Amino acid sequence: MFLKSLLPSPGLHTLFAIALMGWSFGSALGDEKYTEKPGAEGNGDVVVGPDYQIDPDLTDRGNPKGKSFEFSMPLADSKIFRGDDSTLDAKKPVRKERKIFVYVPAAYKDGTKAPILVTLDGPSHLNLVRNALDNLTISQDPKRKLPAFIAIAVENGGNDSKGSERGLEYDTMSDRFARFINDEVLPAVLSNPKVKAAYPHIAFTDNPWGKAVMGCSSGGAAGLTMGWFRPDLFRRLITYSGTFVDQQDDDAPEEAKYPLGAWEYHSGKKLIESSQKKPLRIFTHVSENDLRAKDPEETYHNWVMANRRTAAALKAKGYDYRFVFSRATRHCDSKVFEQTLADTLVWMWRGYHAP
């Protein structure tokens, strides 16, 4: 209460809380004992297209299937995203509840602490992820094998862009969405009656290297933001057609520190290059004909420019990164997912092992 009384506005209180939290988990990162050696295979810039075909590992090859679950979380029950923020535009509908989709692969053994992949805008490409798990968790090729992670697809809060619940969740430069997933969604999965009936001892790993996020468009921006602000929670980040542009609400408290929203990652403040390197493994992608590809820099809304610059910043800072540029494709193009997602998942999980 004393600290809060010293701050003149709710916005500054939010930023102070983030800074204080950053100090606390930042010091904890130095105490870790888990290490992995993913190597550099697959790192760097990759060009695909203009011809595309689905990777066989993303198709149903008749391998043993896991179990699927679906349930809903009312927004009114949330302590983090209730759908009533003052920044929301009344003309943009907010969902009353969000659906959660869960896939537990056949290779998962009940009682073990599973790694997880959280996908945004659920169900999104969960069908492809399911096939990848069915095929690659039992792969005999150690270089093309996936751990038995549990996939959790989370529906957004509704609508899009500035003033929307989805935009608030995905485009805001803070740890808020990471906390929502960690503090509310993951416990809801573990306590769901149908999930518990099938897997009485289901558990998730506490290791942040065992927690991945995948999203496209603003979902991609959210994925990077989750890891950027909370690397103590999520470290494997997959972004397709990432919205690393100025799409944060103009009246968001975070505007005081990040006035250009996710554009600040690569330009403006150049957060990636100017900040201490974080323990993250990052995949990014952009399509040749992605959104506003011809826009000048001063619009802060050119997706191709934003993603190229993000990749360049990651490279300059020495991150383990992989950047795919897809020719003759558009924003969040399904052809790109169908050709690249198996390779992306294999690369993303390189080096992971149960601690």
Number of C-alpha atoms within 10 A of each C-alpha: 5 6 9 14 9 10 13 9 11 11 17 17 17 16 16 15 14 17 12 12 14 17 11 11 14 15 9 11 13 8 8 8 7 12 11 11 9 15 10 12 11 18 17 17 16 12 12 16 16 10 12 17 12 17 16 14 20 24 17 16 12 9 13 13 17 16 13 15 14 16 16 14 17 14 18 14 11 13 10 17 18 17 23 12 14 10 16 21 13 11 9 16 16 21 19 14 19 18 18 22 22 23 23 27 23 16 17 19 14 14 12 13 19 23 24 23 24 24 26 26 23 20 18 17 19 18 13 20 21 23 22 26 31 27 23 23 18 18 13 9 8 10 12 17 21 23 22 20 25 22 23 26 25 22 21 24 25 21 16 17 17 22 24 24 27 25 23 28 24 33 30 27 29 23 19 20 23 24 16 16 17 14 13 16 17 16 13 17 22 17 13 13 13 15 22 13 11 12 17 14 14 20 18 19 16 14 18 20 27 24 25 27 27 25 27 26 24 28 28 30 30 33 32 32 26 27 26 25 22 24 24 22 22 29 26 25 28 29 26 29 28 29 28 32 25 22 24 25 22 16 15 21 21 20 16 13 14 21 21 23 26 28 28 22 27 24 20 14 16 15 18 23 19 12 11 9 13 18 18 20 23 25 25 26 27 31 26 18 17 23 19 14 16 13 14 11 11 7 10 21 21 22 27 26 21 27 27 18 18 26 24 19 20 23 19 11 16 11 19 20 23 24 26 23 22 24 18 15 21 18 20 21 18 12 16 26 20 19 20 18 21 26 16 18 23 18 24 25 21 22 14 17 14 13 13
